[in-house]
Amino acid sequence: MVSRENAVILLFATVGLVLAYGGRVVTNVDDSLLIGMLICIGVVAPQLLNNYLDSTDPN
């Protein structure tokens, strides 16, 4: 069974990759901006969300 933390990380990583790839294909945005977006969405955001959910979890 997949834990909540792994599901959150997988979801955000998938969304980050899709947005980064879509940004590369559809727009003419600089690669450094796309890499920054991928890191923020795929790494930082799930950590912040998991920390928040862990702090509000009564268990």
Phi and psi restraints in degrees (range 20) as a CNS / XPLOR table:
assign (resid 1 and name C) (resid 2 and name N)
       (resid 2 and name CA) (resid 2 and name C) 1.0 -85.9 20.0 2
assign (resid 2 and name N) (resid 2 and name CA)
       (resid 2 and name C) (resid 3 and name N) 1.0 131.5 20.0 2
assign (resid 2 and name C) (resid 3 and name N)
       (resid 3 and name CA) (resid 3 and name C) 1.0 -75.4 20.0 2
assign (resid 3 and name N) (resid 3 and name CA)
       (resid 3 and name C) (resid 4 and name N) 1.0 164.5 20.0 2
assign (resid 3 and name C) (resid 4 and name N)
       (resid 4 and name CA) (resid 4 and name C) 1.0 -61.1 20.0 2
assign (resid 4 and name N) (resid 4 and name CA)
       (resid 4 and name C) (resid 5 and name N) 1.0 -41.5 20.0 2
assign (resid 4 and name C) (resid 5 and name N)
       (resid 5 and name CA) (resid 5 and name C) 1.0 -61.9 20.0 2
assign (resid 5 and name N) (resid 5 and name CA)
       (resid 5 and name C) (resid 6 and name N) 1.0 -44.1 20.0 2
assign (resid 5 and name C) (resid 6 and name N)
       (resid 6 and name CA) (resid 6 and name C) 1.0 -66.9 20.0 2
assign (resid 6 and name N) (resid 6 and name CA)
       (resid 6 and name C) (resid 7 and name N) 1.0 -37.0 20.0 2
assign (resid 6 and name C) (resid 7 and name N)
       (resid 7 and name CA) (resid 7 and name C) 1.0 -65.0 20.0 2
assign (resid 7 and name N) (resid 7 and name CA)
       (resid 7 and name C) (resid 8 and name N) 1.0 -41.7 20.0 2
assign (resid 7 and name C) (resid 8 and name N)
       (resid 8 and name CA) (resid 8 and name C) 1.0 -64.1 20.0 2
assign (resid 8 and name N) (resid 8 and name CA)
       (resid 8 and name C) (resid 9 and name N) 1.0 -45.1 20.0 2
assign (resid 8 and name C) (resid 9 and name N)
       (resid 9 and name CA) (resid 9 and name C) 1.0 -63.6 20.0 2
assign (resid 9 and name N) (resid 9 and name CA)
       (resid 9 and name C) (resid 10 and name N) 1.0 -44.7 20.0 2
assign (resid 9 and name C) (resid 10 and name N)
       (resid 10 and name CA) (resid 10 and name C) 1.0 -62.7 20.0 2
assign (resid 10 and name N) (resid 10 and name CA)
       (resid 10 and name C) (resid 11 and name N) 1.0 -42.2 20.0 2
assign (resid 10 and name C) (resid 11 and name N)
       (resid 11 and name CA) (resid 11 and name C) 1.0 -62.6 20.0 2
assign (resid 11 and name N) (resid 11 and name CA)
       (resid 11 and name C) (resid 12 and name N) 1.0 -49.2 20.0 2
assign (resid 11 and name C) (resid 12 and name N)
       (resid 12 and name CA) (resid 12 and name C) 1.0 -67.2 20.0 2
assign (resid 12 and name N) (resid 12 and name CA)
       (resid 12 and name C) (resid 13 and name N) 1.0 -37.1 20.0 2
assign (resid 12 and name C) (resid 13 and name N)
       (resid 13 and name CA) (resid 13 and name C) 1.0 -65.1 20.0 2
assign (resid 13 and name N) (resid 13 and name CA)
       (resid 13 and name C) (resid 14 and name N) 1.0 -40.8 20.0 2
assign (resid 13 and name C) (resid 14 and name N)
       (resid 14 and name CA) (resid 14 and name C) 1.0 -65.2 20.0 2
assign (resid 14 and name N) (resid 14 and name CA)
       (resid 14 and name C) (resid 15 and name N) 1.0 -45.6 20.0 2
assign (resid 14 and name C) (resid 15 and name N)
       (resid 15 and name CA) (resid 15 and name C) 1.0 -62.7 20.0 2
assign (resid 15 and name N) (resid 15 and name CA)
       (resid 15 and name C) (resid 16 and name N) 1.0 -42.1 20.0 2
assign (resid 15 and name C) (resid 16 and name N)
       (resid 16 and name CA) (resid 16 and name C) 1.0 -62.2 20.0 2
assign (resid 16 and name N) (resid 16 and name CA)
       (resid 16 and name C) (resid 17 and name N) 1.0 -43.2 20.0 2
assign (resid 16 and name C) (resid 17 and name N)
       (resid 17 and name CA) (resid 17 and name C) 1.0 -66.0 20.0 2
assign (resid 17 and name N) (resid 17 and name CA)
       (resid 17 and name C) (resid 18 and name N) 1.0 -41.4 20.0 2
assign (resid 17 and name C) (resid 18 and name N)
       (resid 18 and name CA) (resid 18 and name C) 1.0 -64.2 20.0 2
assign (resid 18 and name N) (resid 18 and name CA)
       (resid 18 and name C) (resid 19 and name N) 1.0 -43.6 20.0 2
assign (resid 18 and name C) (resid 19 and name N)
       (resid 19 and name CA) (resid 19 and name C) 1.0 -67.1 20.0 2
assign (resid 19 and name N) (resid 19 and name CA)
       (resid 19 and name C) (resid 20 and name N) 1.0 -39.6 20.0 2
assign (resid 19 and name C) (resid 20 and name N)
       (resid 20 and name CA) (resid 20 and name C) 1.0 -66.9 20.0 2
assign (resid 20 and name N) (resid 20 and name CA)
       (resid 20 and name C) (resid 21 and name N) 1.0 -44.7 20.0 2
assign (resid 20 and name C) (resid 21 and name N)
       (resid 21 and name CA) (resid 21 and name C) 1.0 -66.1 20.0 2
assign (resid 21 and name N) (resid 21 and name CA)
       (resid 21 and name C) (resid 22 and name N) 1.0 -43.5 20.0 2
assign (resid 21 and name C) (resid 22 and name N)
       (resid 22 and name CA) (resid 22 and name C) 1.0 -62.5 20.0 2
assign (resid 22 and name N) (resid 22 and name CA)
       (resid 22 and name C) (resid 23 and name N) 1.0 -38.4 20.0 2
assign (resid 22 and name C) (resid 23 and name N)
       (resid 23 and name CA) (resid 23 and name C) 1.0 -65.9 20.0 2
assign (resid 23 and name N) (resid 23 and name CA)
       (resid 23 and name C) (resid 24 and name N) 1.0 -32.3 20.0 2
assign (resid 23 and name C) (resid 24 and name N)
       (resid 24 and name CA) (resid 24 and name C) 1.0 -73.0 20.0 2
assign (resid 24 and name N) (resid 24 and name CA)
       (resid 24 and name C) (resid 25 and name N) 1.0 -40.5 20.0 2
assign (resid 24 and name C) (resid 25 and name N)
       (resid 25 and name CA) (resid 25 and name C) 1.0 -80.0 20.0 2
assign (resid 25 and name N) (resid 25 and name CA)
       (resid 25 and name C) (resid 26 and name N) 1.0 -44.8 20.0 2
assign (resid 25 and name C) (resid 26 and name N)
       (resid 26 and name CA) (resid 26 and name C) 1.0 -85.4 20.0 2
assign (resid 26 and name N) (resid 26 and name CA)
       (resid 26 and name C) (resid 27 and name N) 1.0 -39.6 20.0 2
assign (resid 26 and name C) (resid 27 and name N)
       (resid 27 and name CA) (resid 27 and name C) 1.0 -108.5 20.0 2
assign (resid 27 and name N) (resid 27 and name CA)
       (resid 27 and name C) (resid 28 and name N) 1.0 175.7 20.0 2
assign (resid 27 and name C) (resid 28 and name N)
       (resid 28 and name CA) (resid 28 and name C) 1.0 -113.2 20.0 2
assign (resid 28 and name N) (resid 28 and name CA)
       (resid 28 and name C) (resid 29 and name N) 1.0 45.6 20.0 2
assign (resid 28 and name C) (resid 29 and name N)
       (resid 29 and name CA) (resid 29 and name C) 1.0 -82.7 20.0 2
assign (resid 29 and name N) (resid 29 and name CA)
       (resid 29 and name C) (resid 30 and name N) 1.0 147.5 20.0 2
assign (resid 29 and name C) (resid 30 and name N)
       (resid 30 and name CA) (resid 30 and name C) 1.0 -61.6 20.0 2
assign (resid 30 and name N) (resid 30 and name CA)
       (resid 30 and name C) (resid 31 and name N) 1.0 143.0 20.0 2
assign (resid 30 and name C) (resid 31 and name N)
       (resid 31 and name CA) (resid 31 and name C) 1.0 -62.4 20.0 2
assign (resid 31 and name N) (resid 31 and name CA)
       (resid 31 and name C) (resid 32 and name N) 1.0 -34.3 20.0 2
assign (resid 31 and name C) (resid 32 and name N)
       (resid 32 and name CA) (resid 32 and name C) 1.0 -65.3 20.0 2
assign (resid 32 and name N) (resid 32 and name CA)
       (resid 32 and name C) (resid 33 and name N) 1.0 -33.8 20.0 2
assign (resid 32 and name C) (resid 33 and name N)
       (resid 33 and name CA) (resid 33 and name C) 1.0 -68.0 20.0 2
assign (resid 33 and name N) (resid 33 and name CA)
       (resid 33 and name C) (resid 34 and name N) 1.0 -40.0 20.0 2
assign (resid 33 and name C) (resid 34 and name N)
       (resid 34 and name CA) (resid 34 and name C) 1.0 -66.6 20.0 2
assign (resid 34 and name N) (resid 34 and name CA)
       (resid 34 and name C) (resid 35 and name N) 1.0 -39.6 20.0 2
assign (resid 34 and name C) (resid 35 and name N)
       (resid 35 and name CA) (resid 35 and name C) 1.0 -66.0 20.0 2
assign (resid 35 and name N) (resid 35 and name CA)
       (resid 35 and name C) (resid 36 and name N) 1.0 -41.8 20.0 2
assign (resid 35 and name C) (resid 36 and name N)
       (resid 36 and name CA) (resid 36 and name C) 1.0 -62.3 20.0 2
assign (resid 36 and name N) (resid 36 and name CA)
       (resid 36 and name C) (resid 37 and name N) 1.0 -40.3 20.0 2
assign (resid 36 and name C) (resid 37 and name N)
       (resid 37 and name CA) (resid 37 and name C) 1.0 -64.5 20.0 2
assign (resid 37 and name N) (resid 37 and name CA)
       (resid 37 and name C) (resid 38 and name N) 1.0 -41.9 20.0 2
assign (resid 37 and name C) (resid 38 and name N)
       (resid 38 and name CA) (resid 38 and name C) 1.0 -63.3 20.0 2
assign (resid 38 and name N) (resid 38 and name CA)
       (resid 38 and name C) (resid 39 and name N) 1.0 -42.1 20.0 2
assign (resid 38 and name C) (resid 39 and name N)
       (resid 39 and name CA) (resid 39 and name C) 1.0 -66.6 20.0 2
assign (resid 39 and name N) (resid 39 and name CA)
       (resid 39 and name C) (resid 40 and name N) 1.0 -43.6 20.0 2
assign (resid 39 and name C) (resid 40 and name N)
       (resid 40 and name CA) (resid 40 and name C) 1.0 -64.4 20.0 2
assign (resid 40 and name N) (resid 40 and name CA)
       (resid 40 and name C) (resid 41 and name N) 1.0 -45.0 20.0 2
assign (resid 40 and name C) (resid 41 and name N)
       (resid 41 and name CA) (resid 41 and name C) 1.0 -79.0 20.0 2
assign (resid 41 and name N) (resid 41 and name CA)
       (resid 41 and name C) (resid 42 and name N) 1.0 -40.3 20.0 2
assign (resid 41 and name C) (resid 42 and name N)
       (resid 42 and name CA) (resid 42 and name C) 1.0 -86.8 20.0 2
assign (resid 42 and name N) (resid 42 and name CA)
       (resid 42 and name C) (resid 43 and name N) 1.0 -19.1 20.0 2
assign (resid 42 and name C) (resid 43 and name N)
       (resid 43 and name CA) (resid 43 and name C) 1.0 -121.2 20.0 2
assign (resid 43 and name N) (resid 43 and name CA)
       (resid 43 and name C) (resid 44 and name N) 1.0 -54.7 20.0 2
assign (resid 43 and name C) (resid 44 and name N)
       (resid 44 and name CA) (resid 44 and name C) 1.0 -71.9 20.0 2
assign (resid 44 and name N) (resid 44 and name CA)
       (resid 44 and name C) (resid 45 and name N) 1.0 -48.0 20.0 2
assign (resid 44 and name C) (resid 45 and name N)
       (resid 45 and name CA) (resid 45 and name C) 1.0 -60.1 20.0 2
assign (resid 45 and name N) (resid 45 and name CA)
       (resid 45 and name C) (resid 46 and name N) 1.0 -45.0 20.0 2
assign (resid 45 and name C) (resid 46 and name N)
       (resid 46 and name CA) (resid 46 and name C) 1.0 -67.0 20.0 2
assign (resid 46 and name N) (resid 46 and name CA)
       (resid 46 and name C) (resid 47 and name N) 1.0 -32.1 20.0 2
assign (resid 46 and name C) (resid 47 and name N)
       (resid 47 and name CA) (resid 47 and name C) 1.0 -65.4 20.0 2
assign (resid 47 and name N) (resid 47 and name CA)
       (resid 47 and name C) (resid 48 and name N) 1.0 -42.9 20.0 2
assign (resid 47 and name C) (resid 48 and name N)
       (resid 48 and name CA) (resid 48 and name C) 1.0 -64.4 20.0 2
assign (resid 48 and name N) (resid 48 and name CA)
       (resid 48 and name C) (resid 49 and name N) 1.0 -43.4 20.0 2
assign (resid 48 and name C) (resid 49 and name N)
       (resid 49 and name CA) (resid 49 and name C) 1.0 -65.7 20.0 2
assign (resid 49 and name N) (resid 49 and name CA)
       (resid 49 and name C) (resid 50 and name N) 1.0 -43.7 20.0 2
assign (resid 49 and name C) (resid 50 and name N)
       (resid 50 and name CA) (resid 50 and name C) 1.0 -64.0 20.0 2
assign (resid 50 and name N) (resid 50 and name CA)
       (resid 50 and name C) (resid 51 and name N) 1.0 -39.7 20.0 2
assign (resid 50 and name C) (resid 51 and name N)
       (resid 51 and name CA) (resid 51 and name C) 1.0 -63.7 20.0 2
assign (resid 51 and name N) (resid 51 and name CA)
       (resid 51 and name C) (resid 52 and name N) 1.0 -40.9 20.0 2
assign (resid 51 and name C) (resid 52 and name N)
       (resid 52 and name CA) (resid 52 and name C) 1.0 -64.7 20.0 2
assign (resid 52 and name N) (resid 52 and name CA)
       (resid 52 and name C) (resid 53 and name N) 1.0 -46.0 20.0 2
assign (resid 52 and name C) (resid 53 and name N)
       (resid 53 and name CA) (resid 53 and name C) 1.0 -65.4 20.0 2
assign (resid 53 and name N) (resid 53 and name CA)
       (resid 53 and name C) (resid 54 and name N) 1.0 -35.0 20.0 2
assign (resid 53 and name C) (resid 54 and name N)
       (resid 54 and name CA) (resid 54 and name C) 1.0 -67.6 20.0 2
assign (resid 54 and name N) (resid 54 and name CA)
       (resid 54 and name C) (resid 55 and name N) 1.0 -36.0 20.0 2
assign (resid 54 and name C) (resid 55 and name N)
       (resid 55 and name CA) (resid 55 and name C) 1.0 -75.1 20.0 2
assign (resid 55 and name N) (resid 55 and name CA)
       (resid 55 and name C) (resid 56 and name N) 1.0 -25.9 20.0 2
assign (resid 55 and name C) (resid 56 and name N)
       (resid 56 and name CA) (resid 56 and name C) 1.0 -95.0 20.0 2
assign (resid 56 and name N) (resid 56 and name CA)
       (resid 56 and name C) (resid 57 and name N) 1.0 -6.0 20.0 2
assign (resid 56 and name C) (resid 57 and name N)
       (resid 57 and name CA) (resid 57 and name C) 1.0 -74.6 20.0 2
assign (resid 57 and name N) (resid 57 and name CA)
       (resid 57 and name C) (resid 58 and name N) 1.0 124.7 20.0 2
assign (resid 57 and name C) (resid 58 and name N)
       (resid 58 and name CA) (resid 58 and name C) 1.0 -71.3 20.0 2
assign (resid 58 and name N) (resid 58 and name CA)
       (resid 58 and name C) (resid 59 and name N) 1.0 -16.1 20.0 2
